[in-house]
Structure formats: structure tokens, C-alpha cells
Amino acid sequence: MRSHPGGEAHSRRLLELAALPPGASVLDMGAGAGETLTLLRSLGYAARGIDREPRAEDVESGDFLHAPFPDGSFDAVISQCAFFVSGDQRRALREACRILKDGGKLLLSDVFTEAPEAPLRAADFEILYAEDMTAVWREYFLEALWRGDRLCCDIPKGKSSYWLLIARKDG
Ligand SMILES: C[S@@+](CC[C@H](N)C(=O)[O-])C[C@H]1O[C@@H](n2cnc3c(N)ncnc32)[C@H](O)[C@@H]1O
């Protein structure tokens, strides 16, 4: 799996750290080709995934900046390398918070151009765990350049970092 830095190992790490209850409802925001969705279902979670350009049949079409779900719909939201790419990371964080149940968890890996505390707090999240994965992301980015892949967005070079985070919705 190469569609986000750290691949399946990072998805499994997020799930291990979050320690979700068996059968928890989980939404993958920016599910892409659905690899994480498949992983979540294989682990027994009630998982759904949305993407504005779904690349698998079981990924639903939808814009996570206007997430098509009522408030408090999910026990957890996972998103890997998608909120920053959307162009409005802060709005994506607010939408994730809105559709989570109180106390629900956000499992996030993403690019940040500032320390993650401020944007997470602004969206009403409390950070439970944070790990700087910038070195892994840099390697992923260089490999993509080397392969000649089309990069999905402009990264402010030298000023950004990549974090793996577990956060809880306040309330
Ligand atoms: C780098 S890919 C990561 C895909 C997937 N999370 C993975 O790890 O394999 C970023 C994904 O975010 C999706 N995306 C970006 N902005 C979005 C938005 N506003 N709503 C839904 N999906 C979005 C893109 O279509 C793309 O599939």
C-alpha cells in the first residue's frame, strides 16, 4: 500500500494506539482506493469510507469538507494524508469533530504547516498521542518524485511536518 506515508503499518499503528472497542463505527475520510476500509472491516469494525474521487466500489462518493452525515454519527474517524490535501485542513477537522460522538476518537496522519496543537484545539479535539513522522513522509515524498508521480498538492517545502495523532472529541 503506497497511497499514504507509512502505508498499512501506519494504519495499524493508529488502530493499535486508539484501542477502539470491537465493532466500533469508523469513517475513513478521504478513503481513496479503500485499502484502509478493507483493513478496518477485516478487523471487525463497522467501517465506511468517503472520497471526492473514490477509487474503489465500496468507497462512497462525498466531500468531507461537507460530510454527508448527521452530528454524532461515528465512534471514530480515520484520515490519512487527506485533510491537508483538501486545501482546508481546519474545516476538515471541524467536520470530523461534528460527525463524531462525544468522546469519539480521531485517528489522523497528516501534513501540518504549524504545530498540530492549535488546529486540533480549535476544532475541539484533545490530543491523546502525537508522533512526528516527518522523516517517513520525506522518504515517501522523495520516492514519489523519483517515480515521477503526480503530486496531489503544493507542499510548503521546509516548513511542513507530518504527524501521526490520536485525538478525542471534547464533550
Ligand atoms: C493522498 S490520498 C490518500 C488516500 C487514502 N487516505 C489512503 O491513505 O490511501 C488523499 C485523498 O484525499 C481525497 N480528498 C481530498 N480532498 C477531499 C475532500 N474534500 N473530500 C473527500 N476526499 C478528498 C483525495 O481524493 C484522495 O483520494
The ligand as an SDF file (V2000), in Angstrom:
LIG
                    3D

 27 29  0  0  0  0  0  0  0  0999 V2000
   -3.0340   11.1080   -0.6500 C   0  0  0  0  0  0  0  0  0  0  0  0
   -4.6380   10.4420   -0.9580 S   0  0  0  0  0  0  0  0  0  0  0  0
   -4.8260    9.3570    0.4610 C   0  0  0  0  0  0  0  0  0  0  0  0
   -5.8840    8.3350    0.2290 C   0  0  0  0  0  0  0  0  0  0  0  0
   -6.1560    7.3860    1.3940 C   0  0  0  0  0  0  0  0  0  0  0  0
   -6.3920    8.0960    2.6370 N   0  0  0  0  0  0  0  0  0  0  0  0
   -5.0200    6.4460    1.5850 C   0  0  0  0  0  0  0  0  0  0  0  0
   -4.3220    6.6160    2.5620 O   0  0  0  0  0  0  0  0  0  0  0  0
   -4.8290    5.5380    0.7860 O   0  0  0  0  0  0  0  0  0  0  0  0
   -5.7180   11.8200   -0.4970 C   0  0  0  0  0  0  0  0  0  0  0  0
   -7.1790   11.5180   -0.7690 C   0  0  0  0  0  0  0  0  0  0  0  0
   -7.9900   12.5570   -0.2220 O   0  0  0  0  0  0  0  0  0  0  0  0
   -9.0920   12.7610   -1.0980 C   0  0  0  0  0  0  0  0  0  0  0  0
   -9.6810   14.0860   -0.8270 N   0  0  0  0  0  0  0  0  0  0  0  0
   -9.0590   15.2880   -0.8350 C   0  0  0  0  0  0  0  0  0  0  0  0
   -9.9290   16.2650   -0.5320 N   0  0  0  0  0  0  0  0  0  0  0  0
  -11.1290   15.6700   -0.3180 C   0  0  0  0  0  0  0  0  0  0  0  0
  -12.4240   16.1540    0.0470 C   0  0  0  0  0  0  0  0  0  0  0  0
  -12.6600   17.4550    0.2300 N   0  0  0  0  0  0  0  0  0  0  0  0
  -13.4180   15.2610    0.2160 N   0  0  0  0  0  0  0  0  0  0  0  0
  -13.2000   13.9360    0.0210 C   0  0  0  0  0  0  0  0  0  0  0  0
  -11.9960   13.4080   -0.3330 N   0  0  0  0  0  0  0  0  0  0  0  0
  -10.9760   14.2740   -0.5000 C   0  0  0  0  0  0  0  0  0  0  0  0
   -8.4580   12.6390   -2.4810 C   0  0  0  0  0  0  0  0  0  0  0  0
   -9.4250   12.3890   -3.4770 O   0  0  0  0  0  0  0  0  0  0  0  0
   -7.5190   11.4460   -2.2560 C   0  0  0  0  0  0  0  0  0  0  0  0
   -8.1510   10.2110   -2.5370 O   0  0  0  0  0  0  0  0  0  0  0  0
  1  2  1  0
  2  3  1  0
  2 10  1  0
  3  4  1  0
  4  5  1  0
  5  6  1  0
  5  7  1  0
  7  8  2  0
  7  9  1  0
 10 11  1  0
 11 12  1  0
 11 26  1  0
 12 13  1  0
 13 14  1  0
 13 24  1  0
 14 15  1  0
 14 23  1  0
 15 16  2  0
 16 17  1  0
 17 18  1  0
 17 23  2  0
 18 19  1  0
 18 20  2  0
 20 21  1  0
 21 22  2  0
 22 23  1  0
 24 25  1  0
 24 26  1  0
 26 27  1  0
M  CHG  2   2   1   9  -1
M  END
$$$$
